Amino acid sequence: MKFISLFSVIFLVSCSNYGQLNYIVKLPKSIKENSGITTIIDSTVWFVEDSGNDNILYKVNHKGQLLRALVVKNADNHDWEDLAKDDKQNIYIGDFGNNDNLRKNLSIYKIPNPETVSGSEIAAEKITFYYPEQKDFPPKKDKLLFDAESLFYFKGHLYIITKNRSHPFNGEAFLYRVPAKKGNYAAEYLDVFTAKVGKKKANITSADISPDGKTLVLLSNGFLWVITDFRDDQFFEGRVKGIDLGVRTQLESVTFTDNHNLLLSDERSKKTGGNLYSFSLQQ
């Protein structure tokens, strides 16, 4: 019996290895493929799920309880991949997942602060865009550069960071921007970020910028880049610090809670993931 008890303890510890992340809670089972996260008020989080799921915005508290499920009207969940928030608490849903680089209907949905909306539905405005650099649908294998899973808001614009699916893989992630208002836009190419840490770690799955606009974070599977000391939106010319989070679950979303602290989440996969975590940039 003692052997069984000791084995159980070792097993539980090994299954609870969250690296540098601080475990908060297991997310509700109804949110299996969370892909975007943002916060508005303390101790609650808003989530969306990616392709194949409903056009719903979920509110969860830090106890893992599902508090609200808002149907987003005037919107389709083709492949929702990230959430962003502006200084008026409007939320933006990035519907630009594009694994095969085939899509011509890339969208971002803008909704008002959901904390101010009663009922079970919320109306969205639609921002559509395209990448002028993409000429073929799909491009050749070495030009599969137009998937995206990352979105953040900064000074009136929405910034999109692409996810590289090229063969051979070169680690490049493009930075684009579009106005944060209803319309159809040619996304403006700004810069390229190149991560040289291997394909899985280099693919950017989420991004966010601090409330004071001084720190940008990029997330991948187990890796975090912290970018500071940039001017205006010349983000990639700033100081870049890479942090190995020490966890290899499918981390899909990150958001700031203040200028120094983050919340992160991963997708549920068998017996791992589906959790909410915190991480301090000051640790």
C-alpha positions as CSV (number, residue, x, y, z in Angstrom):
1,M,0.0,0.0,0.0
2,K,2.9,2.4,0.8
3,F,4.3,1.7,-2.7
4,I,1.0,2.5,-4.4
5,S,0.6,5.7,-2.4
6,L,4.2,6.8,-3.2
7,F,3.7,6.0,-6.9
8,S,0.5,8.0,-6.9
9,V,2.2,11.0,-5.5
10,I,5.0,10.9,-8.0
11,F,2.4,10.4,-10.9
12,L,0.4,13.4,-9.7
13,V,3.4,15.6,-9.4
14,S,4.7,14.6,-12.9
15,C,1.3,15.3,-14.4
16,S,1.2,18.7,-12.8
17,N,4.4,20.1,-14.3
18,Y,3.4,23.5,-15.5
19,G,7.0,24.8,-15.8
20,Q,7.2,28.5,-15.0
21,L,3.4,28.9,-15.2
22,N,1.2,29.2,-12.2
23,Y,-1.8,27.0,-12.4
24,I,-5.1,28.7,-11.6
25,V,-7.9,26.4,-12.6
26,K,-9.2,23.8,-15.0
27,L,-11.5,25.4,-17.6
28,P,-15.1,24.1,-18.1
29,K,-15.4,21.1,-20.3
30,S,-17.6,23.0,-22.7
31,I,-14.5,25.1,-23.6
32,K,-12.3,22.5,-25.1
33,E,-10.6,24.3,-28.0
34,N,-10.1,27.8,-26.5
35,S,-8.1,29.9,-28.9
36,G,-8.5,33.5,-27.7
37,I,-8.6,35.1,-24.3
38,T,-9.1,38.6,-22.8
39,T,-10.0,40.2,-19.6
40,I,-12.2,43.2,-18.6
41,I,-12.9,42.9,-14.9
42,D,-10.8,41.1,-12.2
43,S,-11.2,37.4,-11.6
44,T,-13.1,36.7,-14.9
45,V,-11.9,35.9,-18.4
46,W,-13.6,35.9,-21.8
47,F,-12.8,33.1,-24.3
48,V,-13.6,32.0,-27.8
49,E,-13.0,28.7,-29.5
50,D,-11.5,28.0,-33.0
51,S,-12.8,26.3,-36.1
52,G,-15.7,23.9,-35.9
53,N,-17.1,25.5,-32.8
54,D,-20.0,28.0,-32.3
55,N,-19.9,31.8,-32.6
56,I,-20.0,32.2,-28.9
57,L,-18.1,34.4,-26.4
58,Y,-17.7,32.6,-23.0
59,K,-17.1,34.2,-19.6
60,V,-15.4,32.1,-16.9
61,N,-14.3,33.0,-13.4
62,H,-11.0,32.0,-11.7
63,K,-12.9,29.1,-10.0
64,G,-13.5,27.5,-13.4
65,Q,-17.2,28.3,-13.5
66,L,-18.9,29.2,-16.7
67,L,-20.8,32.5,-16.0
68,R,-22.1,33.5,-19.5
69,A,-22.3,32.3,-23.1
70,L,-23.0,35.2,-25.5
71,V,-24.0,34.4,-29.1
72,V,-22.2,36.8,-31.4
73,K,-24.7,37.9,-34.0
74,N,-23.8,38.9,-37.6
75,A,-20.7,36.6,-37.3
76,D,-19.6,33.2,-38.4
77,N,-16.9,31.1,-36.7
78,H,-14.9,30.1,-39.7
79,D,-11.7,29.9,-37.6
80,W,-11.7,32.2,-34.6
81,E,-8.1,32.4,-33.4
82,D,-7.5,35.3,-31.0
83,L,-9.1,38.1,-29.0
84,A,-8.0,41.7,-28.5
85,K,-9.4,44.7,-26.5
86,D,-9.1,48.4,-27.1
87,D,-9.0,51.2,-24.5
88,K,-12.8,51.5,-24.6
89,Q,-13.2,47.8,-23.7
90,N,-14.5,46.9,-27.2
91,I,-13.5,43.3,-28.0
92,Y,-12.1,42.1,-31.4
93,I,-12.4,38.5,-32.6
94,G,-9.8,37.5,-35.1
95,D,-11.5,35.2,-37.7
96,F,-8.4,34.7,-39.7
97,G,-7.2,31.1,-39.1
98,N,-6.0,30.0,-42.5
99,N,-4.1,26.7,-42.2
100,D,-4.2,25.9,-45.9
101,N,-3.7,29.5,-47.1
102,L,-6.9,29.2,-49.1
103,R,-9.2,31.8,-47.5
104,K,-10.5,34.9,-49.2
105,N,-12.9,35.8,-46.4
106,L,-10.6,36.9,-43.6
107,S,-12.4,38.9,-40.9
108,I,-12.2,40.6,-37.5
109,Y,-15.4,41.1,-35.6
110,K,-15.8,44.1,-33.3
111,I,-18.2,43.9,-30.4
112,P,-19.0,46.3,-27.6
113,N,-17.9,45.7,-24.0
114,P,-19.8,42.5,-23.2
115,E,-20.0,43.5,-19.5
116,T,-22.5,46.2,-20.5
117,V,-24.7,43.9,-22.6
118,S,-27.7,42.1,-21.1
119,G,-29.3,39.0,-22.5
120,S,-27.6,36.1,-24.4
121,E,-26.7,37.8,-27.6
122,I,-24.3,40.5,-28.7
123,A,-24.1,42.2,-32.1
124,A,-20.9,42.5,-34.1
125,E,-19.5,44.8,-36.7
126,K,-17.3,43.3,-39.4
127,I,-13.9,44.2,-40.5
128,T,-12.7,42.4,-43.6
129,F,-9.1,42.4,-45.0
130,Y,-6.7,40.7,-47.4
131,Y,-2.9,40.3,-47.7
132,P,-1.8,42.1,-50.8
133,E,1.4,40.0,-50.8
134,Q,-0.6,36.8,-51.3
135,K,-1.1,36.2,-55.0
136,D,-2.0,32.5,-55.1
137,F,-4.6,30.5,-53.2
138,P,-2.9,28.4,-52.0
139,P,0.7,29.5,-52.6
140,K,3.5,27.1,-53.2
141,K,4.7,25.2,-50.2
142,D,7.6,27.6,-49.5
143,K,5.2,30.5,-49.5
144,L,2.6,29.3,-47.0
145,L,2.9,32.4,-44.9
146,F,-0.7,33.7,-44.5
147,D,-2.2,31.8,-41.7
148,A,-2.6,33.8,-38.4
149,E,-3.5,33.2,-34.8
150,S,-2.5,36.5,-33.2
151,L,-4.2,39.8,-32.7
152,F,-3.7,42.9,-30.6
153,Y,-4.9,46.5,-30.5
154,F,-2.6,49.6,-30.5
155,K,-3.4,53.3,-31.1
156,G,-6.4,52.8,-33.3
157,H,-5.2,49.9,-35.3
158,L,-5.4,46.1,-35.1
159,Y,-2.1,44.2,-35.5
160,I,-2.0,40.7,-37.0
161,I,1.0,38.4,-36.7
162,T,1.0,35.5,-39.2
163,K,1.8,31.8,-38.5
164,N,4.3,30.3,-40.8
165,R,3.4,27.0,-42.5
166,S,6.1,27.0,-45.2
167,H,8.2,24.1,-46.3
168,P,11.1,24.4,-45.7
169,F,10.3,26.3,-42.5
170,N,12.2,29.6,-42.1
171,G,10.7,30.9,-38.8
172,E,9.3,34.1,-40.3
173,A,6.2,35.8,-38.9
174,F,4.8,38.8,-40.7
175,L,3.3,41.8,-38.9
176,Y,0.3,43.5,-40.6
177,R,-2.1,46.2,-39.5
178,V,-5.6,47.3,-40.3
179,P,-7.8,50.1,-38.9
180,A,-9.9,49.1,-35.9
181,K,-13.2,50.1,-37.6
182,K,-15.8,48.6,-39.9
183,G,-14.6,48.4,-43.5
184,N,-12.7,46.3,-46.1
185,Y,-8.9,46.8,-46.1
186,A,-5.7,45.8,-47.7
187,A,-3.7,44.8,-44.7
188,E,-0.5,46.9,-44.4
189,Y,2.7,44.9,-44.1
190,L,5.0,46.4,-41.5
191,D,7.8,44.0,-40.5
192,V,8.9,40.4,-40.0
193,F,9.8,38.6,-36.8
194,T,12.1,35.6,-37.1
195,A,12.3,33.1,-34.3
196,K,15.2,30.6,-34.5
197,V,14.1,28.1,-31.9
198,G,12.6,25.3,-34.0
199,K,9.4,25.1,-35.9
200,K,7.0,24.2,-33.1
201,K,8.3,26.9,-30.7
202,A,8.6,29.5,-33.4
203,N,4.9,29.4,-34.6
204,I,3.2,32.3,-32.9
205,T,-0.2,31.3,-31.4
206,S,-1.2,34.5,-29.6
207,A,-0.1,38.1,-28.8
208,D,-1.0,41.0,-26.5
209,I,0.3,44.4,-25.6
210,S,0.3,45.8,-22.1
211,P,-2.2,48.5,-21.0
212,D,0.5,51.2,-21.0
213,G,1.6,50.1,-24.6
214,K,5.2,49.5,-23.5
215,T,5.4,45.7,-23.6
216,L,4.4,43.3,-26.3
217,V,4.3,39.5,-25.8
218,L,4.2,36.8,-28.4
219,L,3.2,33.3,-27.4
220,S,4.0,29.9,-28.9
221,N,4.0,26.3,-27.7
222,G,6.0,26.7,-24.5
223,F,7.8,29.8,-25.5
224,L,7.2,33.5,-24.8
225,W,8.9,36.5,-26.3
226,V,8.8,39.8,-24.4
227,I,9.4,42.9,-26.5
228,T,10.2,46.3,-24.9
229,D,11.9,49.6,-25.7
230,F,10.2,50.0,-29.1
231,R,9.1,53.3,-30.7
232,D,5.5,53.7,-32.0
233,D,4.6,50.4,-33.7
234,Q,8.2,49.5,-34.7
235,F,7.8,46.6,-32.3
236,F,10.4,44.3,-33.7
237,E,13.1,46.9,-33.5
238,G,12.8,46.9,-29.7
239,R,14.6,44.7,-27.2
240,V,13.5,41.1,-27.4
241,K,13.7,38.6,-24.5
242,G,12.9,34.9,-25.1
243,I,11.5,32.9,-22.2
244,D,11.2,29.1,-22.2
245,L,8.1,28.5,-20.1
246,G,9.1,24.9,-19.5
247,V,5.7,23.5,-20.6
248,R,4.9,21.7,-23.8
249,T,1.1,21.7,-23.9
250,Q,-0.7,23.5,-26.7
251,L,-0.6,27.1,-25.4
252,E,-3.1,29.1,-27.5
253,S,-3.8,32.4,-25.8
254,V,-2.3,35.1,-23.7
255,T,-3.6,38.4,-22.3
256,F,-2.3,41.1,-19.9
257,T,-4.1,41.7,-16.7
258,D,-1.9,44.7,-15.9
259,N,1.4,46.0,-17.1
260,H,3.4,43.1,-15.6
261,N,1.1,40.1,-15.3
262,L,-0.3,37.7,-17.8
263,L,-3.0,35.1,-18.1
264,L,-2.5,32.1,-20.5
265,S,-4.5,29.1,-21.5
266,D,-4.0,25.9,-23.4
267,E,-6.2,23.6,-25.4
268,R,-7.5,20.4,-23.8
269,S,-5.8,17.3,-25.2
270,K,-6.6,13.9,-23.7
271,K,-5.6,14.3,-20.0
272,T,-3.5,17.5,-20.4
273,G,-4.3,21.1,-21.0
274,G,-7.6,22.9,-20.8
275,N,-6.2,25.1,-18.0
276,L,-5.9,28.8,-17.0
277,Y,-2.5,30.0,-15.9
278,S,-0.8,33.1,-14.7
279,F,2.7,34.4,-15.3
280,S,4.5,37.4,-14.0
281,L,7.0,39.2,-16.2
282,Q,8.8,40.4,-13.0
283,Q,9.7,36.9,-11.8
